[in-house]
């Protein structure tokens, strides 16, 4: 049975599918080779949206209470002393 999302297989999913089905007397190429072949025949998957790559902190969010009362102040260390 074919996967309904075959058109969105990326190189990792394609490689996993090949290794899972692994026909007898057939060598499965490396993941990079699978990627190159997919590029050559034009079936490479590209993400539908670009990730913005940055998470912005919510300045208005309430800070959690320090229940352990840990002291994160380090003592000044002089290596030449």
Order of alpha helices (4+ residues) and beta strands (2+ residues): alpha-alpha
